[in-house]
Amino acid sequence: MKRPSGKRGDELSEVVPAFTEMTDRILYGEVWEREGLAKRDRSLLTIAALATANRHQQLEAHIGLALDNGVTKEELGEAILHLAFYASWPASVTASRIFLEVVKKREAAD
């Protein structure tokens, strides 16, 4: 599997090429390709982890990847709502806004 595209990730190769190579090879090449979970489930888990750990800078790419991996917009909305009660309301508000931006960008591209 290829890592989610994004300007920041692509630019990192200029300054930390070994880091991005290992990310591609180990995280997206080995971890994401394991048979224990479907990619759509890994996407949901990743979004939950990023949202609840306030790692919002990576949410946009992973929300797009989740949509590519077969998670529906409705499922993403439900996941974000669910997280509001277990993680935090503010984290879910931020994730919702990022989700909206991803949807708008995809609709504009179509």
MODELLER restraints for C-alpha pairs under 7 A, 6 or more apart:
rsr = mdl.restraints
at = mdl.atoms
rsr.add(forms.Gaussian(group=physical.xy_distance, feature=features.Distance(at['CA:1:A'], at['CA:28:A']), mean=5.41, stdev=0.5))
rsr.add(forms.Gaussian(group=physical.xy_distance, feature=features.Distance(at['CA:1:A'], at['CA:29:A']), mean=5.74, stdev=0.5))
rsr.add(forms.Gaussian(group=physical.xy_distance, feature=features.Distance(at['CA:1:A'], at['CA:32:A']), mean=6.89, stdev=0.5))
rsr.add(forms.Gaussian(group=physical.xy_distance, feature=features.Distance(at['CA:1:A'], at['CA:33:A']), mean=6.74, stdev=0.5))
rsr.add(forms.Gaussian(group=physical.xy_distance, feature=features.Distance(at['CA:2:A'], at['CA:24:A']), mean=6.76, stdev=0.5))
rsr.add(forms.Gaussian(group=physical.xy_distance, feature=features.Distance(at['CA:2:A'], at['CA:28:A']), mean=6.07, stdev=0.5))
rsr.add(forms.Gaussian(group=physical.xy_distance, feature=features.Distance(at['CA:3:A'], at['CA:24:A']), mean=6.17, stdev=0.5))
rsr.add(forms.Gaussian(group=physical.xy_distance, feature=features.Distance(at['CA:3:A'], at['CA:28:A']), mean=5.81, stdev=0.5))
rsr.add(forms.Gaussian(group=physical.xy_distance, feature=features.Distance(at['CA:4:A'], at['CA:61:A']), mean=5.52, stdev=0.5))
rsr.add(forms.Gaussian(group=physical.xy_distance, feature=features.Distance(at['CA:4:A'], at['CA:62:A']), mean=6.57, stdev=0.5))
rsr.add(forms.Gaussian(group=physical.xy_distance, feature=features.Distance(at['CA:4:A'], at['CA:65:A']), mean=6.12, stdev=0.5))
rsr.add(forms.Gaussian(group=physical.xy_distance, feature=features.Distance(at['CA:5:A'], at['CA:61:A']), mean=6.66, stdev=0.5))
rsr.add(forms.Gaussian(group=physical.xy_distance, feature=features.Distance(at['CA:6:A'], at['CA:61:A']), mean=6.59, stdev=0.5))
rsr.add(forms.Gaussian(group=physical.xy_distance, feature=features.Distance(at['CA:12:A'], at['CA:20:A']), mean=6.88, stdev=0.5))
rsr.add(forms.Gaussian(group=physical.xy_distance, feature=features.Distance(at['CA:13:A'], at['CA:20:A']), mean=5.80, stdev=0.5))
rsr.add(forms.Gaussian(group=physical.xy_distance, feature=features.Distance(at['CA:32:A'], at['CA:39:A']), mean=6.78, stdev=0.5))
rsr.add(forms.Gaussian(group=physical.xy_distance, feature=features.Distance(at['CA:39:A'], at['CA:69:A']), mean=6.07, stdev=0.5))
rsr.add(forms.Gaussian(group=physical.xy_distance, feature=features.Distance(at['CA:40:A'], at['CA:66:A']), mean=6.09, stdev=0.5))
rsr.add(forms.Gaussian(group=physical.xy_distance, feature=features.Distance(at['CA:40:A'], at['CA:69:A']), mean=4.99, stdev=0.5))
rsr.add(forms.Gaussian(group=physical.xy_distance, feature=features.Distance(at['CA:40:A'], at['CA:70:A']), mean=5.85, stdev=0.5))
rsr.add(forms.Gaussian(group=physical.xy_distance, feature=features.Distance(at['CA:40:A'], at['CA:71:A']), mean=5.76, stdev=0.5))
rsr.add(forms.Gaussian(group=physical.xy_distance, feature=features.Distance(at['CA:43:A'], at['CA:62:A']), mean=6.87, stdev=0.5))
rsr.add(forms.Gaussian(group=physical.xy_distance, feature=features.Distance(at['CA:43:A'], at['CA:66:A']), mean=4.99, stdev=0.5))
rsr.add(forms.Gaussian(group=physical.xy_distance, feature=features.Distance(at['CA:44:A'], at['CA:66:A']), mean=6.87, stdev=0.5))
rsr.add(forms.Gaussian(group=physical.xy_distance, feature=features.Distance(at['CA:47:A'], at['CA:59:A']), mean=6.45, stdev=0.5))
rsr.add(forms.Gaussian(group=physical.xy_distance, feature=features.Distance(at['CA:47:A'], at['CA:62:A']), mean=6.49, stdev=0.5))
rsr.add(forms.Gaussian(group=physical.xy_distance, feature=features.Distance(at['CA:47:A'], at['CA:63:A']), mean=6.86, stdev=0.5))
rsr.add(forms.Gaussian(group=physical.xy_distance, feature=features.Distance(at['CA:50:A'], at['CA:56:A']), mean=6.21, stdev=0.5))
rsr.add(forms.Gaussian(group=physical.xy_distance, feature=features.Distance(at['CA:50:A'], at['CA:59:A']), mean=6.49, stdev=0.5))
rsr.add(forms.Gaussian(group=physical.xy_distance, feature=features.Distance(at['CA:51:A'], at['CA:91:A']), mean=5.83, stdev=0.5))
rsr.add(forms.Gaussian(group=physical.xy_distance, feature=features.Distance(at['CA:51:A'], at['CA:92:A']), mean=6.97, stdev=0.5))
rsr.add(forms.Gaussian(group=physical.xy_distance, feature=features.Distance(at['CA:51:A'], at['CA:95:A']), mean=6.23, stdev=0.5))
rsr.add(forms.Gaussian(group=physical.xy_distance, feature=features.Distance(at['CA:52:A'], at['CA:87:A']), mean=5.61, stdev=0.5))
rsr.add(forms.Gaussian(group=physical.xy_distance, feature=features.Distance(at['CA:52:A'], at['CA:91:A']), mean=6.24, stdev=0.5))
rsr.add(forms.Gaussian(group=physical.xy_distance, feature=features.Distance(at['CA:54:A'], at['CA:91:A']), mean=6.70, stdev=0.5))
rsr.add(forms.Gaussian(group=physical.xy_distance, feature=features.Distance(at['CA:60:A'], at['CA:98:A']), mean=6.03, stdev=0.5))
rsr.add(forms.Gaussian(group=physical.xy_distance, feature=features.Distance(at['CA:60:A'], at['CA:99:A']), mean=6.93, stdev=0.5))
rsr.add(forms.Gaussian(group=physical.xy_distance, feature=features.Distance(at['CA:60:A'], at['CA:102:A']), mean=6.37, stdev=0.5))
rsr.add(forms.Gaussian(group=physical.xy_distance, feature=features.Distance(at['CA:63:A'], at['CA:99:A']), mean=6.62, stdev=0.5))
rsr.add(forms.Gaussian(group=physical.xy_distance, feature=features.Distance(at['CA:64:A'], at['CA:102:A']), mean=6.61, stdev=0.5))
rsr.add(forms.Gaussian(group=physical.xy_distance, feature=features.Distance(at['CA:80:A'], at['CA:92:A']), mean=5.59, stdev=0.5))
rsr.add(forms.Gaussian(group=physical.xy_distance, feature=features.Distance(at['CA:80:A'], at['CA:95:A']), mean=6.93, stdev=0.5))
rsr.add(forms.Gaussian(group=physical.xy_distance, feature=features.Distance(at['CA:80:A'], at['CA:96:A']), mean=6.86, stdev=0.5))
rsr.add(forms.Gaussian(group=physical.xy_distance, feature=features.Distance(at['CA:81:A'], at['CA:92:A']), mean=6.74, stdev=0.5))
rsr.add(forms.Gaussian(group=physical.xy_distance, feature=features.Distance(at['CA:83:A'], at['CA:92:A']), mean=6.44, stdev=0.5))
rsr.add(forms.Gaussian(group=physical.xy_distance, feature=features.Distance(at['CA:84:A'], at['CA:92:A']), mean=5.20, stdev=0.5))
